[in-house]
Amino acid sequence: MENYECCSHKTKERPDKEYKDLLNRLSRIEGQVRGIRKMVENDAYCTDILIQVSAVTAALNSFNKVLLSNHIHTCVAENIRKGNDEVVDELVTVLQKMMK
């Protein structure tokens, strides 16, 4: 079995900085979602909740942009260099699912 520094079938070892950045972003998003739950539990006004939901959506979109950029610069580029053009089809499929 080949040892890929970048990624292998359905797994990827991330550099420490990327790993910590992604986890920090997810932790902030988790905190935002918990805050929304608390707002609902405390009968907050609908528009206030909707604004917070919009902030979570924006944070998730930002997370996706960072992850997608990292994926293209590492996994996709590495696979193309190795002659595995199937990774392009995989990327197109993922982008189609993300844009629904």
C-alpha positions as CSV (number, residue, x, y, z in Angstrom):
1,M,0.0,0.0,0.0
2,E,1.3,3.4,-0.9
3,N,2.0,5.9,1.8
4,Y,0.6,9.3,0.9
5,E,1.6,12.3,2.9
6,C,-1.3,14.2,1.5
7,C,-4.3,11.8,1.5
8,S,-5.3,8.3,0.8
9,H,-8.6,6.7,0.2
10,K,-11.1,8.5,2.5
11,T,-8.5,9.7,5.1
12,K,-6.0,12.6,5.3
13,E,-3.3,13.5,7.7
14,R,-3.4,17.2,8.2
15,P,-0.5,19.4,9.2
16,D,-0.8,20.5,12.9
17,K,-1.6,24.1,12.0
18,E,-4.5,23.1,9.6
19,Y,-5.8,20.6,12.1
20,K,-5.9,23.1,14.9
21,D,-7.4,25.8,12.7
22,L,-10.3,23.5,11.6
23,L,-11.0,22.3,15.1
24,N,-11.0,25.9,16.4
25,R,-13.4,26.9,13.8
26,L,-15.7,24.0,14.6
27,S,-15.5,24.8,18.3
28,R,-16.6,28.3,17.7
29,I,-19.5,27.1,15.5
30,E,-20.5,24.6,18.3
31,G,-20.6,27.5,20.7
32,Q,-22.8,29.5,18.4
33,V,-25.2,26.6,18.0
34,R,-25.4,26.2,21.8
35,G,-26.1,29.9,22.0
36,I,-29.0,29.5,19.6
37,R,-30.4,26.6,21.6
38,K,-30.2,28.8,24.8
39,M,-32.0,31.6,22.9
40,V,-34.8,29.2,22.0
41,E,-35.0,27.9,25.6
42,N,-35.2,31.5,26.8
43,D,-37.9,32.4,24.4
44,A,-35.8,34.9,22.5
45,Y,-37.4,36.9,19.7
46,C,-37.6,35.1,16.4
47,T,-35.6,37.6,14.4
48,D,-32.8,37.6,17.0
49,I,-32.6,33.8,16.6
50,L,-32.7,34.0,12.8
51,I,-29.8,36.5,12.8
52,Q,-27.7,34.1,14.9
53,V,-28.6,31.1,12.6
54,S,-27.4,33.2,9.7
55,A,-24.1,33.8,11.5
56,V,-23.7,30.0,12.0
57,T,-24.5,29.4,8.3
58,A,-21.8,32.0,7.4
59,A,-19.3,30.3,9.7
60,L,-20.0,26.9,8.2
61,N,-19.6,28.4,4.7
62,S,-16.3,29.9,5.8
63,F,-15.2,26.5,7.2
64,N,-16.1,24.8,3.9
65,K,-14.1,27.4,1.9
66,V,-11.0,26.8,4.0
67,L,-11.4,23.0,3.9
68,L,-12.1,23.0,0.1
69,S,-9.1,25.2,-0.6
70,N,-6.8,22.9,1.5
71,H,-8.3,19.9,-0.3
72,I,-7.6,21.4,-3.8
73,H,-4.1,22.5,-2.9
74,T,-3.1,19.2,-1.4
75,C,-5.2,16.1,-2.2
76,V,-6.4,17.2,-5.7
77,A,-3.1,18.6,-6.8
78,E,-1.2,15.6,-5.5
79,N,-3.5,13.1,-7.2
80,I,-3.4,15.0,-10.5
81,R,0.5,15.0,-10.4
82,K,0.3,11.3,-9.9
83,G,-1.9,10.9,-12.9
84,N,-5.1,10.2,-11.0
85,D,-7.5,12.4,-12.9
86,E,-10.5,10.7,-11.2
87,V,-10.0,13.1,-8.4
88,V,-11.4,15.9,-10.6
89,D,-14.7,13.9,-11.1
90,E,-14.8,13.5,-7.3
91,L,-14.3,17.2,-6.8
92,V,-17.0,18.1,-9.3
93,T,-19.4,15.7,-7.5
94,V,-18.6,17.3,-4.1
95,L,-19.1,20.8,-5.5
96,Q,-22.5,19.8,-7.0
97,K,-23.6,18.4,-3.7
98,M,-22.4,21.6,-1.9
99,M,-24.3,23.9,-4.2
100,K,-27.7,22.2,-3.8
